[in-house]
Amino acid sequence: MLTAGKRLAVFSIREGKGGSIWVRAGSAFVNKDGSLNVLLDVLPLDGKLHVREAAEKRDTAAASSRYAGEPGLDAMPVGGHS
């Protein structure tokens, strides 16, 4: 449920040779009236964004991948140039 003050993660999902590539595009925050403020660090090439609840922050030394806290992203390759 989206409640005021909730932090959300914004991703651009690209289809690659080995499957989907999730690139963290920025963050979003829920306002008191239920609207969203979206802060982008990058722009998606295809114009599509995926927004989901942000995972709890974890100790970076214990993280096994760049997006260890994000559901379903542990085995996903991270974007780059091919």
N, C-alpha and C positions, 0 to 999 in steps of 0.2 A: 504494500500500500504506500502511496506517495504522501508523505506528511511533511509539513513545513520544516526546513532545515536539513532534510535528507540529502545526502551526497550521492550522486549518480556518476557512473562511468560512461563515457562516450567512445564508441569504436567505429572504425571503418573496416568492413569485412570484405576482403578481396578473394576471389577464387584463384588459387595457384595450381601448379602442376601436382603437388602432393596433397591438395585439399584447401580448406579455407585458411586464410591468413588474417589474423586479428591484429589491427594496428590501433593503439590507444590514440584517439584523436583529441581528447580533452575531458572536461568534467561538466556536470550540470548540477544545479541546486534547486530544490523545490521552494517556492515562495509561499507566504501565508495564504494567498488566494488560490493555490494549487498550480499556478503557472510555473514555468521553468526559466531559469537563466542558464544558457549554454555558453561555456567558455572553450573555444577550440584552439588547440596548439597547431593543428594541421588541417588542411582542407581535403575532403575525400575526392578522389579522381572521378568517381562515378556519381557524386552528389548524394549518396546514401549514407546515413548514419544509423548506428544501433545504440540505444541507450538502455542501460540496465543498472540495477542497484549496485553500488560499489561494494566490494568486499572489504572486510575489516583489514586494517594494515597489520602486517606481520613483521617479525624481526627479519631484516634483509639478509642476515648471515644464514638463516634457516631456510630461506627461499631457494627452491631448486630451479626456478625459471623466472624470467622477467615478470610474468603475470601470475605468479604462484597463487595469489589470493583470489583470482578471478575464476569463477566456475567454468569448467570445460576448456580452459586455455592452457593447461600445463603442457600438453603435447603439441600445441599449435606452433608452427614456425612464426617468427616475427618478421615483419616486412623488411624489404630492402630492394635493391635493384637487381634485376636478373639479366 
